[in-house]
C-alpha cells in the first residue's frame, strides 16, 4: 500500500518536471503567518502565505485546502475562475485542473491571494497564484490515528510534531522555561559561563561516564556528567562570585521516566553563601519559573499534587528513612540494609553501603509530594558537600523534592582541601572495588582548594523539573531523544545475503 502511494506521488512529481516546474525550487518566499492572516486581515486585503497541505477537498471547480505553518492552520480556497493560468518555458499550460490533480497532502506550497470569507462565513484565503515549494513523496500518517507506536513517534519526531500542535506548544514552553531561568539568574547578578564538555576526569556527580578518545593528545577523555561543577568552583577561586551555566550533560546509565543519557542542566555557584542561602534562592527560582511559564504555582504530577507557593518543609534524610522503614542508616551495616531492601522488594545496583543507602532512600522519596527540601545527608553520600559544624557526620546539602522525586541538588561546597582529599581517596577505593559510578578523584581540583576557595553554595537543576511540571517523562519533553536504529526487515536481510 505504501509503495503504491509513493509511486503515485512520484508520478505527480514527474508531471511537474515535465511541464517545467521544479518540485524542489531554491529561493525565497516572503510569507505571512496563515493563522494570523485568516484571523486578523480584513476581507479583500492581499496576503502571501505558505505551509504544508494537511487537508484537501476538490469539489468540481472549487478546492479547499488546509495549510499549516508554525502559527497554526488556515483554509485556502482554489477557485477555477480566480486562479492564475500561466504557460511554462516548455509551453505547457498550468491551470486549476493541473494543480488539483498533482498537489498532495504533505506538499509545501506558497499562495498569493486575498483574504475572504466563504459562503458559510469561514475566514479563508482566496488563491490567485500558487508556487510549489516542496513536493512530498511519502504520505503523512493518518490524521486521526497519528503515530500510534511510541518508538515510531520518537524516531519520526518531525511527523509527530507536525501532526500535534500541543506538542509544538510544549517545546515552546520548554524554550520559555530555560529563558525564564536564564533571566532570573542574570537579573540577580550571575555571570553566564561555558566550561569544558570533554574532561580528563569527570567531576561533580556520581555517574558512569561516556568515554571517548582525543586523537591529538593521544589520550582517553570523558564526556562531562555535570555542568562544570569543578570548573565553576575554580572560577570562585579565580575571583568570580556568581556564575552559572546551562548546558548538556552525559551519563552512560540506564533510562527511566526520570533519567536520560543526555540532558540539559543548569548549575550555579555563589561565593560567600551557604546552603541556607541557596534554599531561599532556589525557592524563589522555582516559583518564578512556574509563574512565568505556566501562570500558576499549582501542579499535579506522578500521582502527587503540590503548590510551589506553599511553605517548603525540611525533611531529615536519616529520620525520614527511619520513619518509613525503621532502619537507622548510620548504625546499620551492609547486611541489614540488604535485608531491608529485600523485604521491601527493592532492586539495587552495587553492594557497598553508599549504594545501599541511596537505594533505600529512593524507595522512601516516592512517598513525598513536596515541595520540600531534603537535608542532613550523611557524608558518605555527599563527597563534595561541607560537613555540618554541629554534626560532622552530616553535610550541608539540600535537595528539592517534588512529586516523589529529587528535582534539584545543592550544598555548601566543601572548600577544605584536606577533607576533600580524604573523600576523594574513599571514592578511589570504591572505583577500584568495581563501583563504576563512584566519583573520579580530581587531584588538580584539590590543588586549587589548597590555593584557597571562598565559602560557596552550588546548585544544579535541569529538564527533569520541566518534565515534572508538564507531568511527562523526560523522553517526551526531549526534541530528539536517542533511539536504537530500526531493525531491518526479513526482506532486507534476505536482500543483503
C-alpha positions in Angstrom: 0.0 0.0 0.0 2.8 2.4 1.0 4.7 1.6 -2.2 1.7 2.3 -4.3 1.1 5.7 -2.7 4.8 6.6 -3.1 4.7 5.6 -6.7 1.6 7.7 -7.3 3.4 10.7 -5.7 6.5 10.2 -7.8 4.3 10.1 -10.9 2.9 13.5 -9.9 6.4 14.8 -9.2 7.4 13.8 -12.7 4.3 15.6 -14.0 5.7 18.8 -12.5 9.1 18.2 -14.0 7.6 17.5 -17.5 5.9 20.9 -17.6 9.0 22.7 -16.4 8.1 23.2 -12.7 11.0 22.4 -10.3 9.4 20.3 -7.4 12.2 21.5 -5.0 13.0 25.0 -6.0 15.5 27.2 -4.3 14.8 30.8 -3.5 12.9 33.0 -1.1 9.2 33.1 -0.5 8.0 36.1 1.5 5.2 34.8 3.7 2.8 35.9 6.5 1.6 33.6 9.3 -1.5 31.9 8.0 -3.3 31.6 11.3 -2.8 35.4 11.9 -3.8 36.2 8.3 -7.2 34.5 8.5 -7.9 35.9 12.0 -6.8 39.5 11.6 -6.8 40.5 8.0 -9.8 42.3 6.5 -11.7 40.9 3.6 -10.1 41.9 0.3 -6.7 42.5 1.7 -3.8 41.0 -0.3 -1.9 38.2 1.5 1.0 35.8 1.0 1.0 32.5 3.0 3.0 29.3 2.8 2.9 25.9 4.5 2.2 22.2 4.3 -1.1 20.9 2.9 -2.7 18.9 5.6 -6.3 18.6 4.2 -7.5 18.8 0.6 -11.1 18.5 -0.8 -11.7 19.0 -4.5 -15.4 19.8 -5.3 -15.6 20.4 -9.1 -14.4 23.9 -9.9 -13.6 24.8 -6.2 -11.0 23.1 -3.9 -10.5 23.6 -0.2 -7.0 23.2 1.3 -6.0 23.4 4.9 -2.5 24.9 5.0 -0.4 24.6 8.2 2.6 26.6 9.3 4.2 27.4 12.6 1.4 29.8 13.6 -1.3 27.2 13.1 -3.7 26.2 10.3 -5.9 28.2 7.9 -8.1 27.5 4.9 -7.1 28.3 1.3 -9.7 28.2 -1.4 -8.8 27.4 -5.1 -11.4 28.7 -7.5 -11.1 27.8 -11.2 -12.2 31.3 -12.2 -9.9 33.1 -9.9 -6.7 31.0 -10.0 -3.9 32.3 -12.3 -3.3 30.3 -15.6 0.2 30.5 -17.0 2.4 28.9 -19.6 5.8 27.4 -18.6 9.1 27.6 -20.5 8.2 24.3 -22.0 4.9 25.7 -23.4 2.7 23.7 -21.1 -0.4 25.4 -19.6 -0.7 25.2 -15.8 -4.2 25.8 -14.6 -6.6 24.9 -11.8 -7.1 21.3 -13.1 -3.3 20.7 -13.2 -2.9 21.9 -9.6 -5.8 19.9 -8.2 -4.6 16.7 -9.9 -1.0 17.0 -8.9 -0.9 18.5 -5.4 -0.9 16.1 -2.5 -1.3 16.1 1.3 2.2 16.9 2.7 3.2 19.2 -0.2 4.6 22.6 0.8 3.1 25.5 -1.3 3.2 29.3 -1.4 -0.1 31.1 -2.0 -0.6 34.7 -3.1 -4.2 35.9 -2.9 -6.6 37.8 -0.8 -8.4 37.4 2.4 -12.1 36.5 2.0 -15.0 34.7 3.7 -16.7 31.6 2.3 -20.4 31.4 1.8 -20.6 29.8 5.3 -18.6 32.7 6.7 -15.4 30.8 7.3 -12.3 33.1 7.2 -10.1 31.9 4.3 -7.5 32.9 1.7 -8.7 33.0 -1.9 -5.7 31.8 -4.0 -4.7 33.9 -7.1 -1.3 32.3 -7.6 0.3 29.1 -6.4 4.0 28.3 -6.1 5.2 24.7 -5.4 7.9 24.9 -2.7 8.5 21.2 -2.0 6.8 18.0 -3.2 6.3 15.2 -0.7 7.0 11.6 -1.8 5.8 9.8 1.3 2.3 10.3 2.9 1.6 11.9 6.2 0.3 9.5 8.9 -3.5 9.2 9.3 -4.8 12.4 10.9 -6.9 10.5 13.4 -4.6 7.6 14.3 -1.3 9.6 14.0 1.8 7.7 15.0 0.4 5.1 17.4 3.7 3.3 18.2 5.8 5.2 20.8 9.1 4.2 19.3 7.9 5.4 15.9 6.8 8.7 17.3 10.2 9.4 18.8 12.0 8.1 15.7 9.9 10.3 13.4 9.6 13.2 15.8 9.3 15.6 12.8 6.0 14.0 11.9 4.8 13.7 15.5 5.3 17.5 15.9 3.8 18.3 12.5 0.6 16.5 13.4 0.4 17.5 17.0 0.0 21.3 17.8 0.0 20.5 21.5 3.5 19.1 21.2 4.7 22.2 19.4 3.4 24.3 22.2 5.2 22.0 24.8 8.5 22.7 23.1 7.8 26.4 23.1 7.2 26.2 26.8 10.4 24.3 27.2 12.3 27.2 25.5 10.4 29.6 27.7 11.4 27.5 30.8 15.1 27.9 30.0 14.6 31.6 29.1 13.0 32.3 32.4 15.7 30.5 34.3 18.4 32.5 32.4 16.6 35.7 33.0 16.2 35.0 36.8 19.9 34.3 37.2 21.1 37.3 35.2 18.8 39.7 36.9 20.4 38.7 40.2 23.9 39.3 39.1 25.0 35.8 38.0 27.6 35.7 35.2 26.9 33.1 32.5 29.9 30.9 31.6 30.9 27.9 29.4 33.0 25.1 30.8 34.5 22.0 29.0 32.4 19.1 27.9 35.4 16.9 27.5 37.3 16.2 30.7 40.3 14.1 31.8 38.3 13.2 35.0 34.5 13.6 35.4 33.7 15.6 38.4 30.6 17.0 40.2 28.5 13.8 40.3 28.5 10.1 40.8 27.6 8.5 37.5 29.1 6.2 34.8 30.6 8.5 32.1 30.8 8.2 28.3 34.4 7.5 27.3 36.0 8.8 24.0 39.4 9.3 22.6 41.3 12.5 21.9 43.4 11.9 18.8 45.6 15.0 19.0 46.5 14.5 22.7 46.6 10.7 22.3 44.6 10.0 25.4 41.2 8.9 26.7 38.8 11.6 27.8 35.2 11.6 29.2 32.0 13.5 28.4 31.1 15.6 31.4 28.5 14.3 33.8 27.9 17.7 35.5 27.6 21.2 34.2 31.1 22.3 35.1 30.9 21.9 38.8 34.7 21.6 39.5 35.4 24.2 36.8 32.9 26.8 38.2 34.4 26.3 41.7 37.8 27.1 40.1 36.2 30.4 39.0 35.2 31.1 42.6 38.9 30.7 43.5 39.7 33.0 40.5 37.6 35.8 41.9 34.2 35.4 40.3 31.5 35.4 42.9 28.3 34.4 41.0 28.4 32.1 37.9 26.0 29.8 36.2 25.9 27.6 33.1 23.1 26.0 31.1 24.4 23.1 29.1 24.3 19.4 28.2 25.4 16.6 30.5 26.1 12.9 29.5 25.7 9.9 31.7 26.1 6.4 30.4 23.4 4.9 32.6 20.0 3.2 32.2 16.9 5.0 31.0 13.7 5.7 33.0 10.9 8.2 33.1 13.2 10.5 35.1 16.6 9.6 33.5 18.2 10.0 30.1 21.8 9.6 29.0 21.9 13.1 27.5 20.1 16.1 29.1 20.2 19.8 29.8 21.0 21.1 33.3 21.8 24.4 34.9 24.3 24.8 37.7 25.1 28.0 39.7 27.9 28.8 42.2 27.6 31.6 44.7 30.6 32.8 46.7 30.1 33.8 50.4 26.8 32.0 50.5 25.8 28.7 52.2 23.2 26.1 51.8 20.5 28.0 53.7 21.0 31.0 51.3 20.8 28.5 48.5 17.4 27.1 49.7 15.9 30.6 49.8 17.2 31.4 46.4 16.0 28.2 44.8 12.6 28.6 46.3 12.3 32.0 44.6 13.7 30.5 41.3 11.1 27.7 41.1 8.2 30.0 41.9 9.4 32.5 39.3 9.7 29.8 36.6 6.3 28.4 37.4 4.6 31.8 37.1 6.5 32.9 34.0 5.9 29.7 32.1 2.6 28.5 33.4 1.0 31.4 35.2 0.4 29.2 38.3 2.3 27.5 41.1 -0.1 24.6 41.4 0.8 21.3 39.7 -0.2 17.6 39.6 2.4 15.0 38.6 3.2 11.3 39.2 0.1 11.0 41.3 1.1 13.9 43.6 -0.3 17.4 43.9 1.8 20.3 45.1 1.8 24.1 45.2 5.2 25.8 45.0 3.7 28.8 46.8 3.3 26.7 49.9 5.8 26.6 52.7 8.7 24.2 51.8 9.3 21.8 54.7 12.6 20.3 55.6 12.9 16.6 55.6 15.8 14.9 57.6 17.4 12.3 55.4 18.2 9.8 58.2 15.0 10.4 60.1 12.7 10.0 57.1 14.2 6.6 56.3 13.7 5.6 59.9 10.1 6.8 59.8 9.3 4.8 56.6 11.4 1.7 57.1 12.6 1.5 60.7 16.2 1.4 59.6 18.8 3.8 61.0 21.3 4.0 58.1 24.0 5.5 60.4 24.0 2.4 62.6 23.0 -0.4 60.1 25.7 -2.5 58.4 25.5 -3.6 54.7 23.7 -6.9 55.5 21.0 -5.1 57.5 20.5 -2.7 54.6 20.3 -5.6 52.1 17.8 -7.5 54.2 15.5 -4.4 54.4 15.8 -3.8 50.6 14.9 -7.5 50.0 11.9 -7.2 52.4 10.7 -4.1 50.5 11.3 -5.8 47.2 13.6 -3.0 46.0 16.1 -3.8 43.3 19.5 -2.2 43.7 22.9 -1.9 41.9 26.1 -2.4 43.8 26.5 -3.7 47.3 28.6 -1.1 49.1 27.0 0.9 51.8 26.7 4.1 49.8 24.7 2.4 47.1 22.5 0.5 49.5 21.6 3.7 51.5 20.8 5.5 48.2 18.5 2.7 47.1 16.7 2.7 50.4 16.2 6.5 50.2 14.9 6.2 46.6 12.2 3.8 48.0 11.2 6.4 50.6 11.2 9.5 48.5 8.4 8.3 46.2 6.0 8.9 49.1 6.9 12.6 49.5 4.8 15.0 47.4 6.6 18.2 48.4 7.5 20.9 47.9 10.2 20.1 50.4 14.0 20.3 51.0 15.8 17.1 51.9 18.6 17.9 54.3 21.2 16.4 56.7 22.6 13.9 54.2 25.4 11.6 55.6 28.9 12.4 54.5 29.2 9.1 52.7 26.7 10.0 50.0 27.8 13.7 49.6 31.5 13.7 48.7 31.6 17.3 47.7 29.5 18.9 50.4 30.7 20.7 53.5 30.3 18.9 56.9 27.8 20.4 59.4 29.7 22.0 62.2 27.3 20.7 64.9 27.3 17.2 63.4 30.3 16.2 61.3 28.7 13.0 60.2 26.1 15.1 58.2 26.5 17.6 55.4 25.2 21.0 54.4 23.4 19.5 51.4 19.8 20.1 50.2 17.7 18.5 47.5 14.4 19.7 46.2 11.7 17.0 46.5 8.6 17.3 44.2 6.2 14.6 43.2 8.2 11.8 44.9 11.5 12.6 43.2 14.6 14.8 43.6 14.3 17.8 41.3 17.4 19.8 42.2 20.5 19.3 44.2 22.8 21.8 46.1 25.1 22.3 49.0 27.6 24.4 50.8 30.6 23.4 48.8 33.5 21.7 50.5 36.5 24.0 50.4 38.7 22.2 52.9 41.4 20.6 50.8 42.4 18.1 53.5 38.9 16.8 53.9 38.3 16.8 50.1 41.5 14.7 49.6 40.3 12.2 52.1 36.9 11.9 50.5 38.4 11.5 47.0 40.6 8.7 48.4 37.4 7.0 49.6 35.9 7.4 46.2 39.0 6.0 44.6 38.7 2.8 46.8 35.1 2.4 45.5 36.3 2.7 41.9 39.0 0.2 42.5 36.4 -2.1 44.1 34.4 -2.0 40.9 31.9 0.8 41.5 32.0 2.5 38.1 29.5 5.2 39.3 31.8 6.4 42.1 33.3 9.9 41.6 36.7 10.1 39.8 39.1 12.0 42.0 40.4 15.2 40.6 43.7 15.9 42.3 44.3 19.2 40.4 41.0 20.3 41.9 42.4 19.5 45.4 45.5 21.6 44.5 43.1 24.5 43.6 41.5 24.2 47.0 44.9 24.4 48.6 45.3 27.8 47.0 42.0 28.8 48.6 38.4 29.0 47.6 35.8 31.2 49.4 32.8 29.6 51.1 30.4 28.8 48.3 26.9 27.5 47.6 26.3 25.4 44.5 23.1 24.1 43.0 22.0 22.2 39.9 18.6 21.6 38.3 17.6 20.5 34.9 14.9 19.5 32.5 13.6 16.9 34.9 12.0 19.9 36.6 10.3 20.8 33.3 9.2 17.2 32.8 7.6 17.2 36.3 5.8 20.5 35.7 4.5 19.1 32.4 3.6 15.7 34.1 5.5 13.9 31.3 8.6 11.7 31.1 12.0 13.1 30.1 11.8 11.4 26.7 8.5 13.1 26.0 9.9 16.6 26.6 13.1 16.0 24.6 13.0 17.1 21.0 15.1 14.2 19.6 15.7 11.5 22.3 18.2 8.8 21.3 16.5 5.7 19.8 18.1 2.5 18.6 18.5 2.0 14.8 15.4 0.5 13.3 15.7 -3.3 13.0 15.9 -4.5 9.4 13.0 -6.4 7.9 13.4 -10.0 6.9 13.1 -9.0 3.3 16.0 -6.5 3.7 18.2 -9.2 5.4 17.5 -11.6 2.6 18.5 -9.0 0.0 21.8 -8.4 1.8 22.5 -12.2 1.6 
